[in-house]
Amino acid sequence: MTTSETLPNTRPNADGSVPIKLLHDRVLVRQGGEDGERRSTGGIVIPATAQVGRRLSWARVVAIGPNVRTIEVGDRVLFEPEDRCEIELQGIDYVLLRERDIHAVAADRHSTAGTGLYL
């Protein structure tokens, strides 16, 4: 690789956002470590191998496209894990979604509007 072919900087910022420009209504999110075992509200440990039905997932928004209207970087969003495209930047896994594929937004700025979620 020559010096004129340098790769773009996609290293995450200190706040977790990614310096990448998405197009149209795309939303780039990073899921937490939710793939392992979970604990129910009653304290029962549910192993990662347990069979569960369709389950929506939460993730943190790290970048948005210019046509995204209701979501901001740093928001937590709820989406269907089966409808996703996974990408890897700098060794970190992300999920690329369209705004219309997001079912709910949880953010502090929505906390005064009842449940804090747009469903």
C-alpha positions in Angstrom: 0.0 0.0 0.0 1.4 3.4 -0.9 1.1 6.5 1.3 -1.5 8.0 -1.1 -3.8 5.1 -0.3 -4.2 5.7 3.4 -7.3 4.3 5.0 -9.9 6.6 6.5 -10.0 7.2 10.3 -12.8 5.0 11.7 -11.4 4.8 15.2 -14.2 5.5 17.8 -14.2 8.8 19.6 -14.0 9.1 23.4 -17.8 9.3 23.6 -18.2 6.1 21.6 -19.4 7.8 18.4 -17.7 6.9 15.1 -16.3 9.5 12.7 -18.0 8.1 9.6 -20.5 9.7 7.3 -23.6 7.5 6.7 -25.9 8.1 3.7 -29.6 8.7 3.6 -31.6 7.2 6.6 -28.9 4.8 7.8 -28.1 4.3 11.5 -24.9 2.7 12.8 -25.3 1.0 16.2 -23.1 -0.9 18.6 -24.7 -3.7 20.7 -23.6 -4.4 24.2 -22.4 -7.8 25.4 -25.9 -9.2 25.4 -25.1 -12.5 23.7 -24.0 -14.3 26.8 -26.1 -15.5 29.7 -28.8 -13.2 31.1 -30.4 -12.9 34.5 -34.2 -12.7 34.9 -35.8 -10.2 37.2 -36.3 -13.0 39.7 -32.6 -13.7 39.7 -32.6 -16.9 37.6 -29.6 -17.3 35.3 -30.6 -18.0 31.7 -27.7 -19.5 29.8 -26.7 -18.2 26.3 -27.6 -21.6 24.8 -31.3 -21.4 26.0 -33.8 -21.4 23.3 -35.8 -18.2 23.2 -38.4 -16.9 20.7 -38.0 -13.8 18.6 -36.5 -11.2 20.8 -35.8 -7.5 20.0 -32.4 -6.1 20.9 -31.2 -2.8 22.3 -28.1 -1.0 21.0 -26.4 2.4 21.3 -26.3 4.7 18.2 -22.8 5.7 17.2 -23.4 7.4 13.8 -26.4 8.6 11.7 -27.1 9.6 8.1 -28.3 13.1 7.1 -31.9 12.1 6.6 -32.4 10.5 10.0 -35.1 12.6 11.8 -35.9 11.2 15.2 -32.6 9.6 16.4 -29.4 11.2 17.6 -25.9 9.8 18.3 -25.9 8.4 21.9 -29.6 7.2 21.9 -30.5 3.6 22.7 -32.6 2.0 20.0 -34.7 -1.2 19.9 -34.5 -3.3 16.7 -35.1 -6.7 15.3 -31.8 -8.6 15.3 -32.7 -10.7 12.3 -33.1 -7.6 10.0 -29.5 -6.3 10.2 -26.2 -6.0 8.4 -23.1 -6.4 10.5 -19.9 -4.6 9.8 -16.5 -4.4 11.6 -14.5 -1.2 12.0 -11.2 -1.2 13.8 -11.9 -4.7 15.2 -15.3 -3.5 16.7 -18.6 -5.1 15.5 -21.4 -2.7 14.5 -24.9 -3.1 13.1 -26.1 -1.0 10.2 -29.9 -0.3 10.1 -32.4 1.9 8.4 -34.3 4.4 10.5 -37.6 2.6 9.6 -36.3 -0.7 11.0 -36.0 0.8 14.5 -39.0 0.2 16.7 -38.2 2.5 19.7 -35.9 5.2 20.9 -34.8 5.6 24.5 -33.1 8.9 25.3 -33.0 11.4 28.2 -34.6 14.1 26.0 -37.7 11.9 25.7 -38.0 11.1 29.4 -40.7 13.8 30.0 -43.0 12.3 27.5 -44.6 9.5 29.4 -42.7 6.2 28.9 -39.7 7.8 27.3 -40.1 5.6 24.2 -41.5 6.2 20.8 -43.4 3.0 19.8 
